[in-house]
Amino acid sequence: MVQKVSSSTRQPAPSEALTLLDNAAAFLMTLSGFAPDGMTRDLGWRFLSLGRRLERLQFQAFALQHALRMNASGSLDWLLELSDSIITYRARYRAQPQWLPVLDLLLLYESNTRSILFQLEGILKSVQKISLTYGPCGEEQLGQLKTELLLLAPDADLYGGNARLVSLLHRIQLASADMSAQVSRQFFS
């Protein structure tokens, strides 16, 4: 249920403000779910899907970079919550969050809709279909980074503080921003 926001000058109490924000977020999430379901799977839908995936990829790469730089002994629950993957983690690993399984889930688990690999595969598939008709859209760089991601050795590369992994995530973040800019220039200018 959505509450009407009063136009009075009275500032809401923090608990009232949180309730209003929670209700607004739930309402907006409900509406956002209708948009992709009711659309014809045409070029417009493909661009909408591509944009969502690019944003998720950039956010996830950014969050993982910062997590990898933090104290290696810190809790990783926040990262799983932020990535909307805590339930998936608990179902898959049944253990307290540790770097190797958390990074495996958030980087390489292709069935996790919040993983870097899932987003990369979806982006590359969408862009491949668009490029069949309209020409290349900058997928080469992300394709190379996906290959580099797949070459990671979990036991050797998935740990907190790994500078090489931070660098890879940074390059993925930059490449996805570059692709977003190229698609904008190519199709919306």
PyMOL commands that set and color helices and strands:
alter all, ss='L'
color gray80, all
select helices_A, chain A and resi 14-37+43-69+77-82+86-93+99-108+116-134+139-150+154-157+163-188
alter helices_A, ss='H'
color red, helices_A
deselect
rebuild
show_as cartoon
